[in-house]
Amino acid sequence: MPIVEERYEQTRVDSLRRSLQRESDKGKPRDYEIFVDGFKVVPRTSDLNEFDDYEQEIRTNTRNVSFLLFDGPGTNRNTRYSFSFHNNQQSIEQPATLGEIDQIVAQKLSDRERDYELNRLREKLQEAQEQIEEAEEYSGTLQARIAELEQESKGKMMKWGDLGASILMGVLRNHAHKLPQGLSGLFDLDTTPKITDGGLNESQEGRASYSKTEDFDEHTRSRLALLEQMQQRLSEQQIIGVLNIIGYLTEHPAEIPTIIALLTENLKT
């Protein structure tokens, strides 16, 4: 049985207690006993809550405190740590002993304050971890909602585009006989007069003749020129974008002055 003999110092006792605490935290609590002047004040146990009970037996004439740390639960083999309150051959005088006891009490109070602060920090850490988990869950919900809104926005833009395309195509179909062949092909409009068994009916024949002879007015020529520019300068995707804008402004005519103001400001800059 190894024996370690030293002068009593609170720091050494605290070191033994921390050693037992570490073993307990690992799930391997270690048995111990405590003797004061040969009297067993803490019977063999692994409960660290009883460790400080020996302090109640410390007196001004106390000579020795011993701590037995057992090697395992099924053995009596142990290491004895014996701490003496004597200074070599001479006993410590009463004032010095009282001062040392005061130091012990002060150290214990400091340790308990430290333990309290440590527990408080652990609680705060637990709260922070719970808040992080809640934030991550909320973030996932937001991401899902953003995806839903993006889909709804895409659907709405398609609706506006369909509406704008429908309006524009209706106008073009009503004037298909007046469009140049290139624009008619772009929008897949049928400008060929229909032939029946009796040939062109009167209205069709008149329309075909009219389409060849009627001159476009200035406004019609301007619109046709705009459509030709769209065909020549814009890609299919850009034309769809224009139709989206037309559809949106059709549903929200109040936004038109705002758009005009923005365009005017950009032209100035």
C-alpha positions in Angstrom: 0.0 0.0 0.0 1.8 3.2 -1.2 1.9 6.0 1.3 2.4 9.7 0.4 3.3 11.9 3.4 3.3 15.7 3.0 2.6 18.8 5.0 -1.1 19.8 4.8 -1.9 22.2 2.0 -5.4 22.8 0.8 -4.3 22.8 -2.8 -3.1 19.2 -2.5 -6.4 18.1 -1.0 -8.3 19.9 -3.8 -6.1 18.1 -6.3 -7.2 14.8 -4.8 -10.8 15.8 -5.0 -10.5 16.8 -8.6 -8.9 13.5 -9.4 -11.8 11.7 -7.9 -14.2 14.0 -9.8 -12.6 13.2 -13.1 -12.9 9.5 -12.5 -16.5 9.9 -11.7 -17.2 12.0 -14.8 -15.7 9.1 -16.9 -18.3 6.7 -15.4 -15.6 5.0 -13.2 -16.2 6.4 -9.7 -13.4 5.5 -7.3 -13.9 4.6 -3.6 -12.1 6.6 -0.9 -12.0 7.0 2.9 -10.9 9.9 5.1 -9.3 9.8 8.6 -8.7 12.6 11.0 -6.0 11.8 13.6 -6.7 8.1 12.9 -10.4 8.4 13.3 -12.5 7.4 10.3 -14.7 10.4 9.6 -15.8 9.4 6.1 -16.3 5.6 5.6 -15.5 4.0 2.3 -17.7 5.6 -0.5 -17.6 6.9 -4.0 -20.0 9.8 -3.3 -18.1 13.0 -3.6 -20.8 14.9 -1.8 -19.3 13.5 1.5 -15.7 14.5 0.7 -15.8 17.8 2.5 -17.4 16.3 5.7 -13.9 15.8 7.2 -13.6 19.6 7.6 -16.1 19.4 10.5 -13.6 17.4 12.5 -10.6 19.7 12.0 -9.5 21.3 15.3 -6.7 23.6 16.4 -4.8 20.6 17.8 -5.5 18.3 14.8 -2.3 16.5 13.8 -3.0 14.6 10.7 -5.6 14.0 7.9 -5.3 10.9 5.7 -7.1 10.1 2.4 -7.2 6.5 1.2 -7.9 6.2 -2.6 -8.8 2.6 -3.5 -7.5 1.0 -6.7 -10.8 -0.5 -7.6 -14.3 -1.4 -6.3 -13.4 -5.0 -5.6 -10.1 -4.6 -3.8 -8.7 -3.2 -0.6 -5.5 -2.0 -2.3 -5.2 1.7 -1.9 -2.9 4.7 -1.9 -2.7 6.6 1.4 -2.2 10.4 1.3 -1.2 11.6 4.7 -1.1 15.3 5.4 0.5 16.5 8.6 -0.4 19.7 10.5 3.0 19.6 12.3 6.0 21.6 11.1 8.9 19.1 11.4 9.4 18.3 15.1 7.4 21.2 16.5 3.7 21.6 16.5 2.2 24.5 14.8 1.4 27.2 17.2 -2.3 28.1 17.7 -2.3 31.4 15.8 -0.7 29.7 12.8 -3.2 26.9 12.9 -6.1 29.2 13.2 -4.8 31.2 10.2 -4.5 28.0 8.2 -8.0 27.0 9.1 -9.2 30.4 7.9 -7.3 29.8 4.7 -9.1 26.5 4.4 -12.5 28.1 4.8 -11.7 30.8 2.4 -10.4 28.3 -0.1 -13.6 26.2 0.2 -15.8 29.3 -0.3 -13.8 30.2 -3.4 -14.1 26.6 -4.7 -17.9 26.7 -4.2 -18.2 30.0 -5.9 -16.2 28.6 -8.8 -18.4 25.6 -8.9 -21.5 27.8 -8.9 -20.2 29.9 -11.7 -19.3 26.8 -13.7 -22.8 25.4 -13.3 -24.2 28.8 -14.4 -22.1 28.8 -17.5 -23.1 25.3 -18.3 -26.8 26.3 -18.1 -26.1 29.3 -20.4 -24.3 27.0 -22.8 -27.3 24.7 -22.8 -29.7 27.6 -23.4 -27.5 28.8 -26.3 -27.5 25.4 -27.9 -31.3 25.2 -27.7 -31.5 28.6 -29.3 -29.2 27.5 -32.1 -31.3 24.5 -32.7 -34.5 26.6 -32.8 -32.8 29.1 -35.2 -31.7 26.3 -37.5 -35.2 24.9 -37.5 -36.7 28.3 -38.2 -34.1 28.8 -41.0 -35.3 25.6 -42.6 -38.9 26.8 -42.5 -37.9 30.1 -44.0 -36.0 28.4 -46.8 -39.0 26.3 -47.6 -41.2 29.3 -47.6 -38.8 31.2 -49.9 -38.9 28.3 -52.3 -42.7 28.4 -52.3 -42.8 32.1 -52.9 -40.3 31.7 -55.8 -42.6 29.2 -57.4 -45.6 31.4 -56.8 -43.7 34.3 -58.3 -42.7 32.3 -61.4 -46.3 31.2 -61.8 -47.5 34.8 -61.5 -45.0 36.0 -64.1 -46.1 33.2 -66.4 -49.7 34.4 -65.9 -48.7 37.9 -66.7 -46.8 36.7 -69.7 -49.7 34.6 -70.9 -52.0 37.6 -70.5 -49.7 40.0 -72.4 -49.2 37.4 -75.1 -52.9 36.8 -75.4 -53.6 40.5 -75.8 -50.8 41.0 -78.3 -51.6 37.9 -80.3 -55.3 38.9 -80.4 -54.4 42.3 -81.8 -52.0 40.7 -84.3 -54.5 38.1 -85.4 -57.1 40.8 -86.0 -54.6 42.6 -88.3 -52.8 39.6 -89.6 -53.6 40.5 -93.2 -51.7 43.7 -92.8 -48.5 42.3 -91.3 -45.3 41.7 -93.4 -44.7 38.0 -94.1 -41.7 37.9 -91.7 -43.7 39.0 -88.7 -46.6 36.7 -89.6 -44.2 33.8 -89.6 -42.7 34.9 -86.2 -46.1 34.8 -84.5 -47.4 31.8 -86.5 -50.3 33.8 -88.0 -52.3 32.4 -90.9 -52.6 35.2 -93.5 -53.6 32.9 -96.4 -57.2 33.4 -97.7 -59.3 30.3 -97.3 -60.5 28.6 -100.5 -63.8 26.8 -100.6 -65.3 24.6 -103.4 -66.6 27.7 -105.1 -63.2 29.6 -104.7 -62.8 32.6 -102.5 -66.0 33.8 -101.0 -67.0 37.4 -101.4 -65.7 38.5 -98.0 -62.4 36.6 -98.3 -61.9 37.8 -101.8 -62.7 41.4 -100.8 -60.3 41.0 -97.8 -57.5 39.7 -99.9 -58.0 42.4 -102.4 -58.2 45.0 -99.6 -55.0 43.8 -98.0 -53.2 44.3 -101.2 -54.5 47.7 -102.0 -55.2 49.4 -98.7 -52.4 51.7 -97.4 -51.4 51.6 -93.8 -52.0 54.8 -91.8 -49.1 56.4 -89.9 -50.0 54.8 -86.5 -50.2 51.3 -88.0 -46.9 51.7 -89.8 -45.3 52.8 -86.5 -46.6 49.8 -84.7 -45.4 47.5 -87.4 -42.0 49.1 -87.3 -41.9 48.5 -83.5 -42.7 44.8 -84.1 -40.0 44.5 -86.7 -37.5 46.1 -84.3 -38.5 43.5 -81.7 -38.0 40.7 -84.1 -34.7 42.0 -85.3 -33.1 43.2 -82.0 -34.6 40.9 -79.4 -34.2 37.3 -78.6 -37.1 35.0 -78.0 -36.4 35.2 -74.2 -36.3 39.0 -74.4 -39.6 39.1 -76.3 -41.1 37.0 -73.5 -39.8 39.4 -71.0 -41.4 42.3 -72.8 -44.7 40.4 -72.8 -44.3 39.8 -69.0 -43.9 43.5 -68.5 -47.0 44.2 -70.6 -49.0 41.7 -68.7 -47.9 43.2 -65.3 -48.7 46.7 -66.4 -52.1 45.5 -67.7 -52.9 44.2 -64.2 -51.4 47.2 -62.5 -51.9 50.3 -64.6 -51.2 52.5 -61.6 -47.5 51.5 -61.9 -47.1 53.0 -65.4 -46.2 56.5 -64.3 -43.6 55.1 -62.0 -42.0 53.1 -64.8 -42.0 56.2 -67.1 -40.4 58.3 -64.3 -37.7 55.6 -63.8 -37.0 55.5 -67.6 -36.8 59.3 -67.8 -34.4 59.5 -64.9 -32.2 56.8 -66.5 -32.1 58.7 -69.8 -31.0 61.8 -68.0 -28.1 60.1 -66.4 
